[in-house]
Amino acid sequence: MRGGFAPYLAEWQLTPDGEPIRTLNAELLPVQRDGRPFMLKLLHAPEERRGALLLDWWAGEGAACVIEHREEALLMERATGSASLSDMAREGRDDEATHILCATAARLHAPRSRPLPVMKPLAEQFRELWPMAVERGGILARSAEAAAALLADPQQVVPLHGDLHHDNVLDFGPRGWLAIDPQGLIGERGFDYANIFTNPDLSDPSRPVATVPGVFERRLDVVVSASGLDRTRLLHWILAWCGLSASWFLEDEDPLTEIDLAIAEKAAALIG
């Protein structure tokens, strides 16, 4: 009945505590052990396995704590708090949500003394952007130009979450706000802040925040202040990220492309 979860339920003495959750590259099952809540995750893709190594390397500082780990499975602490950064942003507390995301990024980027596992270079993450920029031109060409310049001259290189947004930083109750689901990249830290600017709209476009007039400019002020990033360089990372994200959606003819393109235009306009 529990399929691929069964061996790990037995080995790690876990009891199911909810229904399975399926994503594109993983399966998750809420579980308990000794009355404590955990999440069991089956890792079906290279980015999930890399991300699990990075999550383990973070050792619970800024991210969910890994309890058990195999090449294709992960047991981690489970978020049980009721607060949501997406809800916060949609309910008039966007500044607060943005500050929490920036604080989380700073914790994840802080140096550790442990040897870092092999991570995917950020330049490789952008490979889908180049052909799409040639095919579509316009703002995607500008995104590709920005990405190429940034990747050719990386600054402040750190391990990157790679998908840091409102639904990947969760309320862990007494442990505070912690990241889940990293992709396991390495590159310039500014990249991890760019995703903030397209969300939470990419999760639920029916309740827009990121594309509401004035929000982009306000977020830019908050992120620059909280992160210490150079404003212009951050704008270039936002432009680059939006082009990359749009190129993925364009492959599937997904209407979410329009959100990325709208934010890319805002960044490009401020760059001049």
Secondary structure, DSSP 8 states (H G I E B T S, - for coil): --GGGHHHHHHTT-EE-S--EE-SSEEEEEEEETTEEEEEEEE-SHHHHHHHHHHHHHTTSSB--EEEEETTEEEEE-------HHHHHHTT-HHHHHHHHHHHHHHHHS--SS-----EEHHHHTTTHHHHHHHH-HHHHHHHHHHHHHHHS--SEEEE-S--STTSEEE-GGG-EEE-----EEEETTHHHHGGGGTTTTT-TTS-STTSTTHHHHHHHHHHHHH---HHHHHHHHHHHHHHHHHHHHHTT-TTHHHHHHHHHHHHHHH-
